[in-house]
Amino acid sequence: MTLPLYLTDPGALATAVVGSRVDVTGPEARHAVTVRRTAVGDQVLVADGAGVLVTGAVLDASPQRLTVVVESIDLMPEPSPRFVLVQALAKNDRDDQAIEAATELGVDEVIPWQADRSIVQWRGERGEKARRKWDQVLLAATKQSRRSRRPLLGEAMTTTQLAGRIAGAAAAYLLLEHASEPLAGLTLPSAGEVFVIVGPEGGVTPAEVERLCSAGARPVRLGSTVLRSSSAGPAALAVLNAAGPWR
């Protein structure tokens, strides 16, 4: 069985060496002890979310602090290429499902897209609450998939803002059901940012297609079937992973 993974603050493991002690505090420690029943002597993984992963034995366990003696350290280099999922806001938590699966498949950043046909709107306090929920989904999926790097959560973008962001990308793939070019078989860039852009359930408008393609996006399709917005992004990431080294 894979060891449970707990996250600490970025940079908190920078000075860790074999034999040293690292602490997990706050809600993460409380979850480890009261929910996961982690106890003294248990083997666990601790990551800083930025590429450092330690394995060790629990020396002390309380709801306030989990202390682990470091037995081994693994460093995950910066990803190359870097996968960015642009996920249009969707109803019925479908966008939550998409970013959860994308995290398991190795996405490096997630950008919420306020597309023209997105029924959900991120505004004011409601928008902040939705953003916090996305962040918690990414956090939980990072731990579930035992990742030492957690995906970044970008700011919500309009189509114009998104066009500016993808202009400097190594590749940007806009998923469209009527596109003639399949994503499978394309040559994956060896470095830089690779964007996967997923529209809402109502589809991407012609004006959005024109704007994004003018900025460098490449219309592609996944296959002969139509996927929901919750599954299109993860499916595309699986295709891209198959085209390059699975990370």
Summary of the structure (lengths in Angstrom):
residues: 247
radius of gyration: 19.6
end to end distance: 20.7
largest distance: 59.2
contacts: 827
relative contact order: 0.15
helix: 30%
strand: 28%
